[in-house]
Amino acid sequence: MVLYPSKQRPNCMNQNNFTDDIENTGKTVEQRFLVEGECDGFRLDKFLCKKIKRLSRNRIQRVIEGECTIDGKQAKSSRKVYTGQEVRFIRPAPQEPIVPKDFSIVLEDKNFYVIDKPAGLPVHPSAKYHYSTLTAALKERFPTEHLQIAHRLDKETSGLVLIARNKKAASTLKQAFAHREVEKYYKAIVHGHSTDDEFTVDLSIGPDSQSKVRVKMGHVPIEKGGQSALTHVKVLQRFSSHMLVECQPFTGRQHQIRVHLSCVGHPIVGDKMYPNEEIFLKYIEGGEEAVMNLLPIGRQALHAAKLVFRHPDTKETIVVQSELPQELSDFLQTL
């Protein structure tokens, strides 16, 4: 077994406020879509509306008027698309919030990197983030490498991310995560108090049908479509009204730790969605300024602190650890 601890990172964000500044990249976004059989004969604008649900039809038509092609030929909104054709369009990249893009490399191997992701950096592109992501930051830092991220963390969760450096390693590491062969340990600062030093949360998880937030999850019985989920929790420190806990998820459901801790009465400090989604809705509408007085810290206090996995070639057990980032350590001092 090889142990790799990380060094303490500098404080990369203000404890009470994420930045909501906007970065104008001056770049473009290119998207390509293959026409499937179910869309055979669709108008081009209708096809793109189906593919990009977040854009209105008027917005789609404006995009088409810019630079949009079908099999390499400029197209109009009214043109029909047929099975097997490729639709490609380029549009100006939207303005994006400025995010912390610096990350440290905890472990470097010819097959993989383990990096320490700062809170506030999304892992993959989304409607709001394209260039301001870990995916883009990796391309900037390693322009000659074809890297693949083996798993993911929420935007506001900091900590360890495993990055494959070749196809073979990517296949091996992703399968290891899929087969639950990678041990993951998180540290979280939570509200409330527990008399138990350790406990296990066994609650199935699924989309919260009562929520106004599309991505919110909740406890959903398996017979109603929920998926089994299991998290072991160990209390590391107790304070007057908070705890520092270590969480080991044995399954990998969306928002699993956040949902489980909230369900048992110990929501994570700074979490904008669990249990109170109204905070998240205010955040979406008005940004950080709208919620900064509603939360004691500007990010969810969840950190991916430890990974245990087998080397994709040698099968040696690798243990990598990351200390709490400065803003979370500072918050603990206030308790």
C-alpha positions, 0 to 999 in steps of 0.5 A, spaced: 500 500 500 502 506 498 499 513 501 499 519 498 497 525 503 496 532 500 499 539 502 494 544 505 492 548 499 491 556 500 485 559 501 482 559 494 475 563 495 472 567 500 469 564 506 462 567 505 461 569 498 463 565 491 464 570 486 459 571 481 463 575 476 462 574 469 467 572 464 467 573 457 471 568 453 470 571 446 470 564 444 465 560 440 461 553 442 461 548 437 456 542 437 454 536 433 448 532 433 447 525 429 440 525 426 436 519 429 430 515 426 425 518 430 427 525 428 427 523 420 423 528 416 423 534 422 425 541 420 432 543 422 429 548 428 424 543 431 430 538 431 435 542 434 429 544 439 429 537 441 436 536 442 437 543 446 431 543 450 434 549 454 434 554 448 427 557 445 425 556 438 427 563 437 434 562 439 435 556 435 433 560 429 437 565 430 443 560 431 441 557 425 442 564 421 449 564 424 453 558 422 449 552 422 450 546 417 447 539 415 453 534 412 457 540 411 452 545 407 449 551 410 442 550 412 436 554 414 431 553 419 425 550 414 430 545 411 428 538 413 433 533 416 434 525 415 436 519 419 444 519 419 445 526 417 450 530 421 448 537 424 453 542 426 453 549 429 457 554 432 455 560 436 458 565 440 460 562 447 455 565 453 458 569 458 460 565 464 461 566 471 468 566 473 471 560 477 477 558 481 481 554 475 487 552 479 488 545 482 494 541 485 496 535 482 496 530 488 499 524 485 502 523 478 503 516 474 504 514 467 497 512 467 493 517 471 493 523 475 490 525 482 488 532 482 485 536 488 479 540 485 477 547 488 470 548 490 466 552 485 469 549 479 464 544 475 467 538 473 463 537 466 460 542 461 453 544 462 448 550 460 451 555 464 459 552 464 463 550 458 470 553 458 469 554 466 470 547 467 475 542 470 474 539 463 477 545 460 482 546 465 485 540 464 485 541 456 489 548 458 494 545 462 495 538 458 494 540 451 497 534 448 494 529 452 487 525 451 485 525 459 478 522 461 475 524 468 474 517 471 468 520 476 465 526 478 464 531 484 459 536 485 461 543 483 461 546 490 464 539 493 472 540 493 477 534 493 480 528 490 478 527 482 482 521 479 484 522 471 486 517 466 491 518 462 490 513 456 484 509 454 486 503 457 487 506 464 480 510 463 477 503 462 480 500 468 478 506 472 471 507 470 470 500 471 472 500 478 468 505 480 462 502 476 463 496 480 464 499 487 471 497 487 474 504 489 473 506 496 471 514 497 471 517 503 468 524 504 469 529 510 463 534 511 461 539 517 454 538 518 448 541 523 446 537 529 448 532 534 449 525 534 450 521 540 452 515 536 460 515 534 458 511 527 452 510 524 449 507 517 444 510 512 440 506 508 435 510 504 433 509 497 434 515 493 431 518 486 428 524 483 424 528 488 417 529 484 415 534 489 421 539 488 421 545 484 428 543 482 429 538 477 436 536 479 433 535 486 433 528 489 430 525 495 428 518 499 424 515 494 422 507 496 425 502 491 417 500 489 416 507 487 422 507 482 428 509 488 435 506 487 438 503 493 443 507 497 448 506 503 452 511 506 457 509 513 458 516 517 463 516 522 463 522 527 470 525 527 469 532 532 463 534 536 461 542 537 456 545 540 451 545 534 455 542 529 459 535 527 465 534 523 464 527 520 467 522 515 462 519 510 463 513 506 458 512 500 458 504 498 453 506 492 454 512 487 447 515 487 446 523 485 447 527 491 447 521 495 451 524 501 447 530 501 441 527 501 442 522 506 445 527 511 439 531 510 434 525 511 437 523 518 437 531 521 444 533 519 444 537 513 451 539 510 453 546 512 452 551 506 448 546 502 443 551 498 439 545 496 438 540 502 434 541 506 431 548 503 430 548 496 428 555 496 435 558 498 437 554 491 431 558 487 434 564 490 441 563 488 439 561 481 435 567 481 439 572 484 446 569 485 451 569 491 448 576 494 441 573 494 443 568 499 450 570 502 446 572 509 442 565 509 448 561 510 454 561 514 459 559 509 459 560 501 459 553 499 457 546 501 462 544 507 463 537 503 470 535 501 472 528 497 478 527 502 481 520 501 481 515 495 483 508 495 484 504 489 488 499 485 493 501 480 490 499 473 497 496 471 500 493 477 494 492 482 498 495 488 493 499 492 494 506 492 491 511 498 491 518 496 489 523 501 487 531 501 486 535 507 480 540 508 481 546 504 483 552 508 476 555 508 473 549 511 478 549 516 477 556 518 470 555 519 471 549 524 475 554 528 469 559 529 465 553 532 
